[in-house]
Amino acid sequence: MDEKKIAAEYSVNYIEDGMVVGLGTGSTVSLMLVKLSERIKSGLKITAVSTSQATTKLAVSLGIRITKLNEVDEIDLTIDGADEVDEKLNGIKGGGGALLQEKIVASNSKKNIWIVDSSKLVKTLGSFPLPVEVAQFGCEQLCVKLKNNGLQPSLRMKNGKKFITDNNNYIVDLKLGVIPDLVALDIKLKSFPGVIETGLFYRIADEVIVGAGNGVKIFSKKKRV
């Protein structure tokens, strides 16, 4: 069985009747939404908050009603994917381009669970290019500054055009190889005018559900960065 599907379907067990649930973005979350829709059709009642237009579109098509973030006081549980996760449950996210809204939803959640397949587990973050959401205005100049700082920026493209996020921004992917200090890099990147948010997610995940073979491995929050 597909490891993504195993992790995705297992995570739905954490959702209880009456919860406000944050719905992440990405292929693994899409599998989770299918399972969640089955539970809703069987009588589960939740309030759902989406992190992207893509998730909203899929959720609605599956019969999952979406509520705006500003219409809820707090989110009980958010389930999202990740592009890389290290041993301390820090991660890189944003491969799907929804990192800003994902981080906002996560920051307003009592509990955050990530669902991944075993290939996403790494000792040190950085092999996956780090997504950074940036303003369109001055983007070319910003990329030059990032390059001069040894950060190897690449403006994300899609179908031959510059990729535009749900918030009408661009994504710059940084090819770093290894990130020895997440906090220092996050602070450094946010010091550049035009950088809106980074795909570095630290001190956020409370639990990571990993599809491993035909089962799951669950890693819970410990002392992190």
C-alpha positions as CSV (number, residue, x, y, z in Angstrom):
1,M,0.0,0.0,0.0
2,D,1.2,3.5,-0.8
3,E,3.0,5.1,2.2
4,K,1.4,8.5,1.7
5,K,-2.1,6.9,1.7
6,I,-1.3,4.9,4.8
7,A,-0.2,8.1,6.7
8,A,-3.1,10.2,5.3
9,E,-5.8,7.8,6.2
10,Y,-4.4,7.1,9.7
11,S,-4.4,10.8,10.5
12,V,-8.2,11.1,10.1
13,N,-8.5,9.0,13.3
14,Y,-7.4,12.1,15.2
15,I,-10.3,14.2,14.0
16,E,-13.2,14.2,16.5
17,D,-16.8,15.4,16.2
18,G,-17.2,19.1,16.7
19,M,-13.6,20.0,16.0
20,V,-12.3,22.9,14.0
21,V,-9.8,21.3,11.6
22,G,-7.1,23.0,9.5
23,L,-6.6,21.3,6.1
24,G,-3.1,21.5,4.7
25,T,-2.1,21.4,1.1
26,G,-0.4,18.8,-1.1
27,S,-0.7,15.3,-2.5
28,T,-0.7,13.6,0.9
29,V,-3.4,15.9,2.2
30,S,-5.5,15.2,-0.8
31,L,-5.6,11.6,0.1
32,M,-6.5,12.5,3.7
33,L,-9.4,14.6,2.4
34,V,-10.9,11.6,0.6
35,K,-10.9,9.6,3.8
36,L,-12.2,12.6,5.8
37,S,-15.1,13.1,3.3
38,E,-16.1,9.4,3.9
39,R,-16.3,10.1,7.7
40,I,-18.3,13.2,7.1
41,K,-20.8,11.3,5.0
42,S,-21.1,8.8,7.8
43,G,-22.0,11.6,10.3
44,L,-18.9,13.3,11.5
45,K,-19.5,17.0,12.0
46,I,-16.5,19.4,11.8
47,T,-15.6,23.0,10.9
48,A,-12.9,23.0,8.3
49,V,-10.4,25.8,7.5
50,S,-8.3,25.5,4.3
51,T,-4.7,26.6,3.6
52,S,-5.1,27.1,-0.2
53,Q,-7.4,27.5,-3.1
54,A,-6.4,24.0,-4.3
55,T,-7.4,22.4,-1.0
56,T,-10.6,24.4,-0.9
57,K,-11.6,23.3,-4.4
58,L,-10.9,19.6,-3.7
59,A,-12.6,19.7,-0.3
60,V,-15.8,21.3,-1.6
61,S,-15.9,18.7,-4.4
62,L,-15.8,16.0,-1.8
63,G,-18.6,17.6,0.3
64,I,-16.4,19.2,2.9
65,R,-17.6,22.7,3.8
66,I,-14.9,25.3,4.2
67,T,-15.0,28.1,6.7
68,K,-12.8,31.2,6.6
69,L,-10.1,31.5,9.2
70,N,-11.4,34.8,10.5
71,E,-14.7,33.1,11.3
72,V,-13.2,30.8,13.9
73,D,-11.6,31.6,17.3
74,E,-9.0,28.8,17.2
75,I,-8.2,25.6,15.3
76,D,-8.2,22.4,17.3
77,L,-6.1,20.4,14.9
78,T,-4.3,21.0,11.6
79,I,-3.2,18.1,9.4
80,D,-0.6,19.0,6.7
81,G,2.1,17.5,4.7
82,A,5.8,18.3,4.6
83,D,8.6,18.2,2.0
84,E,11.3,17.3,4.6
85,V,11.2,16.5,8.3
86,D,14.3,16.2,10.6
87,E,14.8,14.3,13.8
88,K,13.5,17.2,15.9
89,L,10.3,17.5,13.9
90,N,11.4,20.6,12.1
91,G,10.5,20.8,8.5
92,I,10.7,22.4,5.1
93,K,7.3,23.1,3.5
94,G,6.1,25.0,0.5
95,G,6.6,22.7,-2.4
96,G,3.0,23.2,-3.2
97,G,3.4,27.0,-2.9
98,A,1.0,27.5,0.0
99,L,3.6,28.0,2.8
100,L,2.3,31.5,3.9
101,Q,-1.2,30.4,4.6
102,E,0.0,27.0,5.9
103,K,2.1,28.8,8.5
104,I,-0.7,31.2,9.5
105,V,-3.1,28.3,10.0
106,A,-0.5,26.3,11.9
107,S,0.2,29.2,14.2
108,N,-3.5,29.4,15.1
109,S,-3.8,25.7,15.8
110,K,-3.7,24.0,19.2
111,K,-2.1,20.9,17.6
112,N,-0.3,20.4,14.3
113,I,0.1,16.9,12.7
114,W,2.2,16.3,9.6
115,I,1.6,13.3,7.4
116,V,4.5,12.1,5.2
117,D,6.0,9.0,3.6
118,S,9.3,7.6,4.8
119,S,11.3,9.3,2.1
120,K,10.6,12.7,3.7
121,L,12.6,11.9,6.9
122,V,16.1,13.4,6.9
123,K,18.9,13.9,9.4
124,T,19.4,17.5,8.5
125,L,17.1,19.7,6.4
126,G,18.2,21.3,3.2
127,S,18.3,18.7,0.4
128,F,14.9,19.8,-0.7
129,P,15.1,23.4,-2.1
130,L,13.8,25.9,0.5
131,P,10.7,27.8,-0.8
132,V,10.6,31.5,0.1
133,E,7.5,33.6,-0.6
134,V,8.5,37.0,-1.9
135,A,6.7,40.1,-3.2
136,Q,6.6,40.6,-7.0
137,F,7.8,44.1,-6.7
138,G,11.7,44.1,-6.7
139,C,11.9,40.4,-7.0
140,E,14.7,40.5,-9.5
141,Q,16.8,42.7,-7.3
142,L,16.0,40.5,-4.3
143,C,17.2,37.4,-6.2
144,V,20.5,39.2,-6.9
145,K,21.0,39.9,-3.2
146,L,20.2,36.3,-2.2
147,K,22.7,35.1,-4.8
148,N,25.3,37.4,-3.5
149,N,24.8,35.9,-0.1
150,G,25.4,32.4,-1.4
151,L,21.8,31.3,-1.2
152,Q,21.4,30.1,-4.9
153,P,17.9,31.4,-5.6
154,S,15.7,30.2,-8.4
155,L,12.5,31.8,-9.3
156,R,9.8,29.2,-9.4
157,M,8.2,28.7,-12.8
158,K,5.0,26.8,-13.9
159,N,4.0,26.1,-17.5
160,G,6.7,28.6,-18.7
161,K,5.4,31.4,-16.5
162,K,6.3,32.7,-13.1
163,F,4.5,30.8,-10.4
164,I,2.0,33.0,-8.5
165,T,0.8,32.1,-5.0
166,D,-2.7,32.5,-3.7
167,N,-1.6,35.7,-2.2
168,N,-0.3,37.1,-5.5
169,N,3.3,36.6,-4.6
170,Y,6.2,34.7,-6.2
171,I,8.2,31.8,-4.8
172,V,12.0,31.7,-4.8
173,D,13.5,28.3,-4.2
174,L,16.9,28.2,-2.5
175,K,19.2,25.3,-3.3
176,L,21.1,25.0,0.0
177,G,22.1,21.4,0.4
178,V,22.2,21.6,4.1
179,I,20.8,24.0,6.7
180,P,22.9,23.9,9.9
181,D,21.0,26.6,11.8
182,L,17.3,26.9,10.9
183,V,16.6,29.9,13.2
184,A,19.6,31.9,12.0
185,L,18.7,31.3,8.3
186,D,15.0,32.2,8.9
187,I,16.0,35.5,10.6
188,K,18.5,36.3,7.9
189,L,16.0,35.7,5.1
190,K,13.4,37.8,6.7
191,S,15.8,40.7,7.0
192,F,15.7,41.1,3.2
193,P,12.9,43.6,2.2
194,G,10.5,41.7,-0.1
195,V,10.7,38.4,1.7
196,I,7.3,37.6,3.1
197,E,7.7,34.2,4.6
198,T,10.0,31.2,4.5
199,G,9.3,27.5,4.2
200,L,11.2,26.8,7.4
201,F,8.8,25.3,9.9
202,Y,10.4,24.9,13.3
203,R,8.7,24.5,16.7
204,I,5.4,23.9,14.9
205,A,4.8,20.2,14.4
206,D,3.5,18.3,17.5
207,E,3.4,15.0,15.9
208,V,4.5,13.4,12.6
209,I,2.7,10.4,11.1
210,V,5.0,8.5,8.8
211,G,3.8,5.9,6.3
212,A,6.5,3.2,6.6
213,G,6.0,0.0,4.6
214,N,2.6,-1.3,5.4
215,G,2.2,0.6,8.7
216,V,2.8,3.9,10.4
217,K,5.5,5.3,12.6
218,I,4.5,8.1,14.9
219,F,7.0,10.7,16.2
220,S,5.8,13.1,18.9
221,K,7.1,16.5,20.0
222,K,10.4,16.6,21.9
223,K,12.8,19.4,22.7
224,R,13.6,21.0,19.4
225,V,15.8,23.9,18.1
